[in-house]
Amino acid sequence: MVDHRKEAARASMRSEEETAAGAGGEAPNGLQMPPALMLDLARRAAELVVEWQESLPGRGAWDGEFRGELEQKLMEDPPEQGRPAEEVLERAARDILPLSLRLGHPRSFAFIPSSPTWPGVLADFMASGFNTNLCTWLVASGPSQLELVVIDWLRRWLGYPESAGGLLTSGGSAASLDALVAARESAGHPERATVYMSDLSHSAHIRAARIIGIRPECIRLLPSDDRFRLDVNALAWAVAEDRDAGFNPIAVCANAGTSSTGTIDPLEAMADFCETEDVWLHVDAAYGGFAAVTDEGRKLLRGIERADSISLDAHKWFFQPYEAGGLLVKDASTLEKAFEVRNDVLQDTIWGMNHPNFADRGLQLSRSFRALKIWMSVQTFGMAEFRRAVSQGMELADRAGEYVQESSVLELLSPVSLGIVCFRVNPANAALDEETLEKINRTVLSHIFWDDPAFVSSTLLHGTFALRLCILNHTTTWDDVRETLEAIERFGKATLSQEAP
Ligand SMILES: Cc1ncc(COP(=O)(O)O)c(C=O)c1O
């Protein structure tokens, strides 16, 4: 037996000696550093991050540079001799990290913003420091149990039964790939397989279908209706026609929050259809899934619990640093049937019944400890705060939608859904044609890009160019949203006076 107390005493003596040596300015030894230097550097790194986060509201939400400039600054041979570590940290914080979309900026409304909590950031640091690898139970039993805890939280939030299970992934793309592998295997891996989704589904699903070997012409992108929802009649028609032609429908992908409009597909009707047709239903809730922690979101997502699999991203609407995705399947055994492969060199890691090896549930063997950040954040703040933060995004987006509808300059282009508002500059009495409107709105977008601290992006809604605000950040205030809309109105009026015939 290991005497843990003796071990601890020896470790503490060692660390006191090392600390003393480090404090005396001892340099790195091989690839190791004295503890005092490690602590100094960790403190400095933390200072740099906190200073950066504190300074964000006073900066633009985006910064970037052309490749030529960056090559001049950064392209170099790896140095033969090391440099002082603090200098290296400062250089990363000064020359590299700020050149990006500041996804956590309170006026970052483009694409899908992300505003991680500090315990989540620290969890990533600790998981790296403890060098955790969540491949098998033997290699990481504590972390594996914690992943089961977090998966169980997700299961309950989504209303899944106890038979459900899953794993945390790098993100929604990996989750949908794992889901489609499970769908294909549970259909018996047929030839001439087909997959169905709406024309507003995320490209991750087209890519996942390609990777599992679905021929591009067998990926059916079905037309969404005038509210941007998948048309279940079109789905039924396509499946029937394919079956008649000898194809094998293996999966339908539904959206629980399209990234363009936040639209939720008719989940109940799709579940009815997939049950009748015995086709796997995957719900892509990478964007909208965490709305389920709120009462309103749970109502909106009704039917999600009937899906065979659900993907959801904690690095989107659950305020975690990248990467934190997840996949849940209604019947946990479907994932293991799809992914479990015997490996002689890992034979010692088989612990036995009820000790899952996460490597048998998805595409990765070596896996980082993603559950820790979700767990530490929830433990620190509590679910009441998370519910409030998720609701806030929906409330601000609803308010932005009302603002747009009352504006004499702006036009709402899709129903506000799950924190997303799509609209454009189009004064009611201006009678502008589509070409002119697109030109005006592109110009407005470029004004925001260059002249405003906010970062806004655009999308195409059935071919119509739309400005789009995605309001998820828990630090965003109504003033951030209102001032951005006011700037868009201002740029819109200025552009209209120059461009309109
Ligand atoms: C609706 C939706 N599905 C899937 C994805 C892909 O997720 P990830 O980027 O985490 O791989 C995204 C990403 O934005 C998304 O919005």
Ligand as a Chemical Component Dictionary entry (heavy atoms), coordinates in Angstrom:
data_LIG
# 
_chem_comp.id                   LIG 
_chem_comp.type                 NON-POLYMER 
_chem_comp.pdbx_formal_charge   0 
_chem_comp.three_letter_code    LIG 
# 
loop_
_chem_comp_atom.comp_id 
_chem_comp_atom.atom_id 
_chem_comp_atom.alt_atom_id 
_chem_comp_atom.type_symbol 
_chem_comp_atom.charge 
_chem_comp_atom.model_Cartn_x 
_chem_comp_atom.model_Cartn_y 
_chem_comp_atom.model_Cartn_z 
_chem_comp_atom.pdbx_ordinal 
LIG C1 C1 C 0 -26.240 25.074 -35.426 1  
LIG C2 C2 C 0 -24.790 24.652 -35.417 2  
LIG N1 N1 N 0 -24.471 23.361 -35.598 3  
LIG C3 C3 C 0 -23.190 22.934 -35.617 4  
LIG C4 C4 C 0 -22.156 23.825 -35.448 5  
LIG C5 C5 C 0 -20.727 23.323 -35.475 6  
LIG O1 O1 O 0 -20.246 23.371 -34.161 7  
LIG P1 P1 P 0 -18.676 23.481 -33.805 8  
LIG O2 O2 O 0 -18.202 24.770 -34.402 9  
LIG O3 O3 O 0 -18.679 23.489 -32.319 10 
LIG O4 O4 O 0 -17.998 22.309 -34.383 11 
LIG C6 C6 C 0 -22.437 25.175 -35.259 12 
LIG C7 C7 C 0 -21.340 26.149 -35.115 13 
LIG O5 O5 O 0 -21.506 27.326 -35.087 14 
LIG C8 C8 C 0 -23.788 25.609 -35.228 15 
LIG O6 O6 O 0 -24.115 26.878 -35.059 16 
# 
loop_
_chem_comp_bond.comp_id 
_chem_comp_bond.atom_id_1 
_chem_comp_bond.atom_id_2 
_chem_comp_bond.value_order 
_chem_comp_bond.pdbx_ordinal 
LIG C1 C2 SING 1  
LIG C2 N1 SING 2  
LIG C2 C8 DOUB 3  
LIG N1 C3 DOUB 4  
LIG C3 C4 SING 5  
LIG C4 C5 SING 6  
LIG C4 C6 DOUB 7  
LIG C5 O1 SING 8  
LIG O1 P1 SING 9  
LIG P1 O2 DOUB 10 
LIG P1 O3 SING 11 
LIG P1 O4 SING 12 
LIG C6 C7 SING 13 
LIG C6 C8 SING 14 
LIG C7 O5 DOUB 15 
LIG C8 O6 SING 16 
# 
